[in-house]
Amino acid sequence: MADHIKTRKAPGTWVVRAGGAVQIETRNAIELTESGHAPLIYFPRDDLAMALLEKSAKTTHCPHKGDATYYTIEAKSGPIADAAWSYEKPKAGIEAIARHLAFHTDRVTVEEL
């Protein structure tokens, strides 16, 4: 694992709001901190209505985390393209984010209650 990346269980209850609706609420979030970046909250798939997400064709690669796949949120107000991403097989040391999704905060609201 890269020394500049850390994960921990995020304290409290976290929500994602998109298109005027709560998409997920969880007490099982993971916080990932990476030097030079704002902390990110990763939400467990088990707490998310995956039926509201459609896997998109977009992928990216991070040399420290691995290959990311992206998802479009099918909100009532319309699709929010590539709003979430997931590292299906994260690199060693950050396996805690496997089966979790993070969200672009310029497209949805991520907040602690």
Secondary structure, DSSP 8 states (H G I E B T S, - for coil): --TTEEEEE--S-EEEEETTEEEEEES--EEEEETTS--EEEEEGGGB-GGGEEEEEEEEEETTTEEEEEEEEEETTEEEEEEEEEESS--TT-GGGTTEEEE-TTTSEEEE-
